[in-house]
Structures are given as structure tokens and as C-alpha cells.
Amino acid sequence: MRVLGINAIFHDPAAALVVDGRVVAAAEEERFSRRKHGKRPVPFAAWELPEQAAAWCLRSAGLKPADIDAVGYSFDPGLCRDLAELGVTDPSDDMRVDYARRAPQFLASALPGLDPDRVRFVPHHVAHAASAGLSVAEDNAVLVLDGRGEVASHLAGVYRAGELTTLRTQELPHSLGLLYEDLTRHLGFQHSSDEYKVMALASYGRPRFLDLFKQMVYATGDGGFRVEHIDWNALTKARPADGELTSAHADDSLISAHGDGRLTSAHADLAASVQTRLEEVLLDLVRWTFDAAGGPRTLTMAGGTALNCVANARIAAEGPFERVWVQPAAGDSGTALGAALALGRTPSVFGTAALGRGWSDEEIEAELRRAALPYSRPDSIAVEAAKVLAGNGIVAWYQGRSEYGPRALGHRSLLAHPGDPDTQRRMNDVKGREQFRPIAPMVRAERFSEIFEGVCPSPYMLFVHRVRPGWCDRIPAVTHVDGTARVQTVDADSEPLVAEMLAEFDRLTGLPVVVNTSLNTAGRPMVDTPREAMELFGSAPVDLLAMGPFAVRRGEAFAR
């Protein structure tokens, strides 16, 4: 059975193709259109489809639109009600719902030859749940939390033999995802985009508003929760222009320019308070789900809230489940995969996030020649990259197929030395990011326990880990202000080239860890094509472009 999954309704439009239960391809539209998150999360953009991503998924499998047996669209307009009845103010939502009803016709227009009668509406949270619950081999409890779906913001359920039983949903207006979005907007960031910045900011604050949030955000004991109306301005009476941001964990002040103003310690404290309360309520929901599902070994998670790696680590450490597995594309882009899996109703063990576009060595070399860049083909690109990193250089690492989801996992990455305390500043300058933003480490899985504590394996960077005593000073660039790091573990069987690079860097420096951040600059999607990789290399102070087996050195490419 050939099933195409489509996400288009809110943000992060994406497409995924599942053939006979196997995930063949999955990609976000932003990688093709070069618009971050694909589009703005507004009702009048709901008609915009992941046309390029869908067409590529089909081409990658040698299929035409007429060959598709079914299309799963990750939103069911038939479930919608007037949001005003639910206490949600969104006067344009009827436009979004109307566009969703017309999705079969829009898709048939975008993919000529597709029969619109093959389009099936999959409830939004069912698609989220399937992306996680049908991606592991065993029966599992599943927890979905995000901003909103059709009328709800949460689903707790259990998968048995590939069948979902819904145990609880939470209707709007109560939403933990919208709570975090509102805080993101209040801090001057872009909602449905910059929530991860708020998570980073929280580490610099103290949860001094926690008692207030316990009264306004709380679990109800029956699998649901409540989020009362919050007047953010009244809560802190501080705006971003009022002062400076100071770390609760360090003596030095951190002043982080943002727009025309500045973030303050009050904003960090507010972020810390919401983050802590989110974790507490999630633990309540996780414990309820464990009991209601009959105590399964594994919890799977999806929805934008599941990208909160700090909360995920706490759930893994303090929750009742033996294993916590989070969908790498946990945000709305992952509902494209979930919609396809839900229609196929066949579990498909998630083996890799490298589901996007890739180029052959011959195609990469042709692009290098077209760009007239001097390049070489060393015996080992991994060894060459490790040498540059050991010399404190920055490497643009472009290998294999691109990642599905928001994390760079060693296919479209910027790499650097973790032992230089100045690396964080340098990397944030290269990427044009706020200086309070942490950078993450990658480590070979067999070396993980020497350096870090927490969930292992962690191949998708979805948990934070405590840095062991004695290592914080050795890898300061990747040790966040609270003593944690968001680790990616690397398995040599699945990622042999990255593992080779790490082993060589360890041999040269005595450090088994390398900085890994996404291959992009602020406000832009991750690099996807060879041409985009060369453009970034030409515009940023990167010392080596390691693209496929080829090496492009800055000193040679831009020699005067």
C-alpha cells in the first residue's frame, strides 16, 4: 500500500511517503521553499500545501500521483466546532476549517493525476500519536501535547497491536502548548517558532513565580488539566528594555540583545517558572497515562511540547515508564508521517531521521565544478574534518540524506571544538543567534556514560543530560549554564562516518565529544542542497566544507 502523508494546516508543512509499511521519504517544505517553518501559522495560510516536498517524495520512489492508494491529511475539519464556544478567540478560524475541507481539491490541483477521493482526513492528534506510537516495535502508551488540534490540545492513549485506544483528550481553551506560545510571544520572540529559545532562557532564571503558576496551571487528576487566563504584563511588570539578563547560576551577567530591547532577569525568571510548572504538570499527566494504559514499559511522545528536551529528561528520570521514546519530528511536520502511518495501520520501526534529499558523489562534484571552487578528495573526509576541528576550526558537515525534523544529526551540521570556552560565542556569532543559546555535543554511544548522565541511547537530541563532574571544565562549550547538555549519541553501525570523525578527534585531542549545531544561519532553514551549503560556506567564517567525500578549504577557496 502506497500512502502519502500531508501536513499543511497550521505550520511546518511537510510530506511523507510510506510504502507497504516502510517509511521511504519524509521532508519539510521549508527545505525546498527556503521559508523558515514553511509559512506563518495563520488561518489564511492554511491552503498552502507542501507541494515541492510531496512531489519529491513521490519522485524519490519512482511514483506518480495516480499511483498513490491513499493520502492522509493531518486535520479533520469534521471534528471542528465554533472556537468561541470553547473560549478561544480566533475570528479567522472558520477560514482555516474551510480551506481544510477543500484540501482534496487543492491536493489534486497541486499533484496532477491524484484522485481527490483518495484523500482521507486524519484527526490532528491521532496523526501525532501515530507518528510516535507506530514508530516503535512494542505496545506503548502515547502522549500528545501541542498548541491545538481541531478542538483539543492533548491526547493520551495506548497502542496495542498497532491499534490506538484513546484514553483522554483535553478540550480547548486549556493548552500547555498555547501557554508556552503565549510566553514566547510575551518575551518578544516569534510564537510557533522560537519556543526553544524560551527553554534555553529558563536556565538563566529562578522559578520565583512558581507558586502563582501552580494556581493557574494544574492537572485535574483525571488525565486532563487546566490553564487559566494569565496576564503576562501584570505578572512581571517588566519589559525587554528595562534592564539586563543575569544568570542565576553564574556570577557574571549575561546581557542578550533582542530586537531593539533587552531581556531581563525578570524575563528569565518568568521563563524558569513556566518551564518548571510545565514539567510538573507533564509528570502528573504521564503518571495518569501509565496507570490508565495498564502500566506498559514504553511511553512514546509527540506534539510540539515533546520537543522540550528539558521536560523529556525529567519525565524519563522521574516518570514510571522504563523507556521514553520521542518522535524526532515531534512538531507538526511529523503529522505528515503520522497521517500516512495511521492510514496504513502498520507499525514501522523508526530507524533513522535521514529521510530527506541526498546527492550522489558525482552530483556533488558537478556542483563544486560549476561553482569553480577548489576542492580535494582526501583519503578520509572524516579524518580531514577531525584535523580541522582539532585545530579549533569550524567545519560545515554535509553528508548523506537530510534530516526530517528540527535537529541536525550529523547530516547537515556545523561542527566545532568543545574544549574552547569561546566556541559558544563564535558559533552563535557565525549563526547570528542570541548569546544565551546553548550549543550541543555529539559523542560515540560507547563513550557516553563516561561523560554524561541520563537517557542513553539518545540519537535524536531530544533529552538533556547532566555533565559529569570533571568534564564541565573539559568541554565548556557544550555545558549549559545549568550544568547540562543536549547530547546526541552516535552509533557506529548507523552513522559510521560521523563515528570515524569522532574517533579521530578523540585521538588528536583526548576529547570524545564534538560540537554539533544545525547547518544554517538565524532565521533560515537548514541547508538542504549542495548549492546552499556552498553559499553558507562563502558567507560565514567556516574553515572547511566537508561535502560528501570532498573537502573545500577556506584558505584555498578565498585566497587573495
C-alpha positions in Angstrom: 0.0 0.0 0.0 1.4 3.4 -1.0 0.3 6.2 1.3 1.3 9.8 1.1 1.0 11.9 4.3 0.4 15.6 4.3 0.7 18.3 7.0 -0.4 21.8 6.0 -3.0 23.2 8.3 -1.1 25.2 11.0 2.7 25.4 10.3 5.7 23.4 9.3 4.1 21.9 6.1 5.6 18.5 5.3 5.1 15.4 3.3 6.0 11.7 4.0 5.7 8.6 1.9 5.1 5.1 3.4 5.1 2.1 1.0 4.0 -1.3 2.4 4.7 -0.1 5.9 8.2 1.2 5.2 9.0 4.9 5.5 10.5 5.8 2.2 10.9 9.6 2.4 9.9 12.5 4.5 10.7 16.2 4.2 9.6 19.6 5.3 8.5 22.2 2.7 10.9 24.8 4.2 13.9 22.8 2.8 12.5 23.4 -0.7 10.9 26.9 -0.4 13.7 28.3 1.9 11.0 29.9 4.1 11.6 29.1 7.8 8.8 26.8 9.0 7.3 26.8 5.5 4.7 29.5 6.3 3.3 31.6 9.1 0.8 29.8 11.4 -2.2 31.9 10.4 -5.6 30.8 9.2 -5.3 32.4 5.7 -2.1 30.3 5.1 -3.9 27.0 5.6 -4.4 26.5 1.9 -0.6 26.4 1.3 0.5 22.8 0.7 3.9 21.2 0.8 3.8 20.9 -3.0 7.5 20.5 -3.5 8.1 18.2 -0.6 5.2 15.9 -1.8 6.4 15.9 -5.4 9.9 15.0 -4.3 8.7 12.2 -2.0 6.9 10.6 -5.0 9.9 11.1 -7.4 12.2 9.5 -4.8 10.1 6.3 -5.0 9.6 6.5 -8.8 5.8 7.1 -8.3 3.3 9.4 -9.9 0.3 10.9 -8.1 -2.0 8.4 -9.8 0.0 5.6 -8.2 -0.9 6.6 -4.6 -3.5 4.4 -2.9 -4.3 7.0 -0.2 -3.4 10.4 1.1 -3.6 11.2 4.8 -4.2 14.9 5.6 -3.4 15.6 9.3 -6.5 17.5 10.2 -10.2 16.6 10.2 -12.5 19.6 9.6 -15.5 17.4 10.5 -14.4 17.5 14.2 -14.3 21.3 14.4 -16.7 23.5 16.3 -17.0 27.2 16.8 -14.0 28.1 18.8 -15.9 30.8 20.6 -17.9 28.0 22.2 -14.6 26.7 23.6 -13.5 30.1 24.8 -10.8 30.6 22.1 -10.5 33.9 20.3 -9.6 33.2 16.7 -12.1 35.0 14.5 -10.5 33.7 11.3 -10.5 30.1 12.3 -13.5 29.4 10.0 -11.3 30.2 7.1 -8.8 27.6 8.2 -11.5 25.0 8.5 -13.0 25.9 5.1 -9.6 25.5 3.5 -9.1 22.1 5.2 -12.5 20.9 3.8 -11.2 21.8 0.3 -7.8 20.1 0.8 -8.7 17.1 -1.5 -9.3 19.5 -4.4 -6.2 21.6 -3.5 -4.1 18.4 -3.5 -5.4 17.2 -6.8 -4.5 20.5 -8.3 -1.0 20.5 -6.8 -0.4 16.9 -7.8 -1.9 16.4 -11.2 -3.3 12.9 -11.6 -4.2 12.4 -8.0 -7.7 11.3 -7.3 -9.2 13.6 -4.7 -11.4 10.8 -3.5 -8.3 9.1 -2.1 -7.7 11.9 0.4 -8.6 10.9 3.9 -8.8 13.3 6.9 -6.8 12.1 9.9 -7.5 13.8 13.2 -4.6 16.0 14.1 -3.7 14.4 17.4 -4.2 10.9 16.0 -1.6 11.7 13.4 0.7 13.0 16.1 0.1 9.8 18.1 0.7 7.5 15.1 4.0 9.2 14.3 5.3 8.1 17.7 3.2 5.1 18.8 3.5 3.3 15.4 7.3 4.0 15.2 8.3 1.6 17.9 8.1 -2.2 17.9 6.3 -2.9 21.2 2.9 -1.9 22.6 3.1 1.5 24.2 1.4 4.3 25.9 1.3 7.5 23.9 1.1 11.1 25.0 0.5 14.0 22.6 0.6 17.7 23.7 0.8 20.7 21.5 -0.9 24.1 20.9 -4.1 22.8 19.4 -5.7 20.4 17.0 -9.3 20.6 15.9 -10.9 21.2 19.3 -8.3 19.7 21.7 -4.7 20.2 22.8 -3.8 16.8 24.2 -4.3 13.1 23.7 -3.4 10.3 26.0 -3.7 6.8 24.6 -2.3 3.3 24.3 -1.2 1.3 21.2 -1.8 -2.4 21.3 -1.0 -4.5 18.3 -1.0 -1.3 16.2 -4.4 -0.1 17.3 -4.9 3.2 19.2 -7.2 3.4 22.1 -7.8 7.0 23.2 -7.8 7.3 27.0 -8.2 11.0 27.4 -8.2 14.3 25.5 -8.3 17.8 26.8 -10.5 20.3 25.0 -9.6 23.9 24.3 -9.1 26.6 25.6 -6.8 24.7 28.0 -3.5 24.1 26.3 0.1 23.7 27.6 1.4 24.3 24.1 -0.5 27.6 23.8 0.7 28.6 27.3 4.3 28.3 26.1 3.4 30.0 22.9 1.9 32.9 24.8 5.0 33.2 26.9 7.2 33.1 23.8 5.2 36.0 22.3 5.3 38.0 25.5 9.1 37.7 25.6 9.3 39.3 22.1 10.0 36.1 20.2 8.1 34.5 17.4 5.5 32.0 18.6 5.2 28.6 16.9 8.9 29.1 16.1 11.1 30.3 19.0 9.8 28.3 21.9 13.2 26.5 22.2 14.8 29.9 22.9 12.5 30.3 25.9 13.6 26.8 27.1 17.2 28.0 26.9 16.4 31.3 28.6 14.8 29.4 31.5 18.1 28.1 32.6 19.3 31.6 33.5 16.3 32.3 35.8 14.8 31.3 39.1 11.2 29.9 39.2 10.1 32.7 41.6 6.6 32.9 40.1 6.1 29.1 40.5 3.5 29.4 43.3 1.4 31.7 41.2 1.6 29.3 38.2 0.6 26.4 40.4 -2.7 28.2 41.0 -3.2 28.9 37.2 -1.8 25.7 35.6 -2.7 22.3 37.1 -3.6 18.8 36.4 -7.2 17.7 37.3 -6.4 14.2 38.4 -8.5 12.6 35.6 -5.9 12.8 32.9 -6.7 16.4 32.0 -5.5 19.8 33.0 -6.5 23.5 33.3 -4.7 26.6 32.1 -6.3 29.7 33.5 -6.1 33.2 31.8 -2.7 34.8 32.5 -2.0 38.5 32.4 1.7 38.3 31.5 2.4 42.1 31.8 0.8 42.3 35.2 2.8 39.2 36.3 6.3 40.7 35.9 5.7 44.4 35.2 8.9 44.3 33.2 9.5 44.8 29.5 12.6 43.8 27.5 14.0 47.3 27.6 14.1 47.6 31.4 17.4 46.0 32.3 19.8 43.1 31.9 19.6 39.4 32.0 21.6 37.9 34.8 22.3 34.3 35.4 21.0 32.5 38.5 23.8 30.0 38.1 26.8 32.3 37.5 28.4 35.4 38.9 28.7 37.1 35.5 25.8 39.0 34.0 24.7 37.9 30.5 23.2 40.8 28.5 21.4 39.4 25.5 20.3 41.9 22.9 17.0 41.0 21.3 15.5 43.3 18.7 15.6 46.9 20.0 15.5 46.0 23.6 17.0 43.6 26.1 15.9 40.6 28.0 16.0 41.0 31.8 16.4 38.7 34.8 12.6 39.1 35.3 12.0 37.5 31.9 14.4 34.7 32.7 12.6 34.1 36.0 9.3 34.0 34.2 10.6 31.5 31.7 12.0 29.4 34.5 8.7 29.5 36.3 6.7 28.4 33.3 9.2 25.7 32.4 9.2 24.2 35.9 5.4 24.2 36.1 5.2 22.6 32.6 7.5 19.8 33.8 5.4 19.2 36.9 2.1 19.1 35.1 3.6 16.8 32.4 4.7 14.4 35.1 1.2 14.3 36.5 -0.2 13.5 33.1 2.5 10.9 32.4 1.7 9.1 35.7 -2.0 9.1 35.0 -1.4 7.8 31.5 0.8 5.0 32.9 -2.0 3.8 35.2 -4.8 4.2 32.7 -2.8 2.3 30.0 -2.2 -0.6 32.3 1.5 0.0 33.1 3.2 -0.6 29.7 7.0 -0.5 29.6 7.3 2.3 27.0 5.9 5.8 26.6 6.0 7.4 23.2 5.5 11.2 22.8 4.8 13.7 20.0 3.4 17.2 19.6 5.4 20.4 19.8 5.6 20.2 23.5 7.5 16.9 23.2 10.4 18.9 21.7 11.0 20.3 25.2 14.1 18.2 25.9 14.4 19.5 29.5 10.9 18.3 30.3 11.6 15.0 28.4 14.6 14.3 30.6 12.6 14.9 33.7 9.9 12.5 32.5 12.5 9.9 31.8 14.1 10.3 35.2 11.1 10.7 37.4 8.2 9.1 35.5 7.1 5.5 35.9 8.0 4.2 32.4 11.1 2.2 31.7 11.6 3.8 28.3 10.6 7.1 26.8 10.7 7.5 23.0 10.1 10.8 21.4 9.4 11.3 17.7 12.3 13.3 16.2 9.8 15.2 14.1 7.6 15.7 17.1 6.2 19.1 15.8 3.5 19.5 13.2 5.8 18.3 10.4 5.7 14.9 12.0 2.0 14.6 11.5 2.6 14.0 7.8 4.3 10.8 8.7 1.7 10.1 11.3 -1.2 10.5 8.9 0.4 8.1 6.5 1.1 5.5 9.2 -2.4 5.9 10.6 -4.0 5.1 7.3 -1.6 2.2 6.7 -2.2 0.9 10.3 1.1 -1.0 10.2 3.8 -0.2 12.8 7.0 0.9 11.1 10.0 1.0 13.4 11.7 4.4 13.1 15.3 3.6 12.3 16.7 7.0 11.0 15.7 10.6 10.7 17.8 10.8 7.5 14.7 10.7 5.3 15.2 13.8 3.1 17.1 14.6 0.0 20.6 13.4 -0.8 23.0 13.8 -3.6 25.5 11.3 -5.1 29.2 12.0 -5.1 29.1 12.6 -8.8 26.3 15.2 -8.4 28.2 17.0 -5.6 31.4 17.1 -7.6 29.5 18.6 -10.6 28.2 21.3 -8.3 31.7 22.1 -7.0 33.0 22.4 -10.5 30.0 24.6 -11.5 30.8 26.9 -8.6 34.5 26.9 -9.6 35.6 26.1 -6.1 39.0 24.5 -5.5 38.5 21.1 -3.8 40.2 17.9 -3.0 39.2 14.3 -2.3 41.1 13.2 0.8 41.5 9.5 1.7 39.0 10.1 4.5 36.8 13.2 4.8 36.2 12.2 8.4 39.9 12.3 9.3 40.3 15.6 7.4 37.4 17.2 9.3 38.8 15.9 12.6 42.1 17.6 11.9 40.5 21.0 11.2 38.4 20.6 14.4 41.4 19.7 16.5 43.0 23.0 15.3 39.9 24.8 16.6 38.4 25.3 13.1 34.8 25.3 12.2 33.5 22.6 9.8 30.4 22.6 7.7 29.5 18.9 7.5 27.2 17.9 4.7 26.7 14.2 4.3 24.0 11.8 3.1 20.3 12.5 3.2 19.0 15.5 5.2 17.2 15.1 8.5 13.5 15.1 9.0 12.6 17.3 11.9 14.2 20.3 13.6 17.5 18.7 14.8 20.8 18.5 12.9 22.0 14.9 13.5 25.3 14.7 11.6 24.0 15.2 8.1 23.5 18.9 7.8 25.7 20.2 10.7 28.2 22.8 11.8 30.9 21.2 13.9 33.4 22.8 16.3 35.8 22.1 19.2 34.1 21.7 22.6 37.1 22.4 24.7 37.4 26.1 23.9 35.3 28.3 26.2 34.9 30.8 23.4 33.4 28.3 20.9 29.8 29.1 22.0 30.3 32.8 21.3 31.9 32.0 18.0 29.2 29.6 16.8 26.4 31.9 17.9 28.1 34.8 16.0 28.5 32.6 12.9 24.8 31.7 13.0 23.6 35.2 14.1 21.9 33.8 17.3 21.4 35.2 20.8 24.4 34.5 23.0 22.3 32.8 25.7 21.6 30.0 23.3 23.5 26.7 24.1 25.2 24.5 21.5 25.1 20.8 21.8 27.5 17.8 21.8 27.7 14.6 19.8 29.5 11.6 21.3 30.0 8.0 20.4 27.4 5.9 22.2 30.0 3.7 23.9 31.7 6.8 25.5 28.5 8.4 26.7 28.5 7.1 30.3 32.0 8.4 31.0 30.9 12.0 30.4 27.1 12.3 30.8 24.3 11.1 32.9 20.8 10.4 31.6 18.9 8.8 28.7 21.1 6.6 26.5 21.0 6.0 23.6 19.9 9.5 22.6 20.4 9.6 18.9 17.9 12.4 18.2 18.9 15.1 20.7 15.6 15.1 22.5 16.8 14.9 26.1 19.1 17.0 28.2 21.8 15.2 30.2 23.9 16.1 33.3 27.6 16.6 32.5 29.6 14.5 34.9 32.0 16.2 37.4 35.4 16.7 35.9 34.1 17.1 32.4 32.4 20.5 32.7 35.8 22.3 32.5 37.0 20.0 29.7 34.0 20.6 27.4 32.8 24.1 28.4 31.4 25.0 25.0 28.7 22.4 25.3 28.0 22.6 29.0 25.0 24.9 29.5 24.8 27.3 32.4 22.8 24.8 34.5 25.4 22.0 34.0 23.5 20.1 31.4 24.0 19.3 27.7 21.6 18.2 25.0 23.5 15.1 23.8 23.4 13.2 20.5 24.8 9.7 20.8 26.3 8.3 17.7 26.2 4.6 16.8 29.0 3.4 14.5 26.7 0.9 12.8 24.1 3.5 11.7 26.5 6.5 11.4 29.9 5.2 10.5 31.3 8.4 9.0 30.4 10.5 12.0 31.7 7.9 14.3 35.0 7.8 12.4 35.3 11.6 12.7 34.6 11.5 16.5 37.2 8.7 17.0 39.9 10.6 15.1 39.1 13.9 17.0 39.4 11.9 20.3 42.8 10.5 19.2 44.0 14.0 18.3 42.7 15.9 21.4 41.7 13.4 24.1 38.1 14.6 23.8 35.5 12.2 22.6 32.9 15.0 22.1 32.4 17.4 19.2 30.1 20.5 19.0 27.1 19.8 16.7 24.7 22.5 15.7 22.5 22.9 12.6 23.9 24.0 9.3 22.1 27.3 8.9 22.1 30.9 10.0 19.4 32.5 12.1 16.0 32.7 10.6 16.8 30.4 7.7 16.0 26.7 7.3 18.8 24.1 7.5 20.9 23.9 4.3 19.5 21.2 2.1 21.3 21.3 -1.3 25.0 21.4 -2.2 24.5 24.9 -3.6 23.0 26.1 -0.3 26.0 24.5 1.6 28.4 26.4 -0.6 26.5 29.6 -0.2 26.7 29.3 3.6 30.4 28.4 3.4 31.0 31.5 1.3 29.1 33.8 3.7 30.3 32.6 7.1 33.7 32.2 8.7 33.7 28.4 8.2 37.2 26.8 7.8 36.2 23.6 6.0 33.3 22.5 3.9 33.1 18.7 4.1 30.6 17.9 1.4 30.3 14.2 0.6 33.9 12.9 0.2 35.2 16.3 -0.9 37.0 19.0 1.1 36.9 22.7 0.4 39.3 24.8 2.5 38.6 28.4 3.2 42.2 29.5 2.7 42.3 27.9 -0.8 38.8 29.0 -1.8 39.2 32.6 -0.9 43.0 33.1 -1.3 44.0 36.6 -2.2 
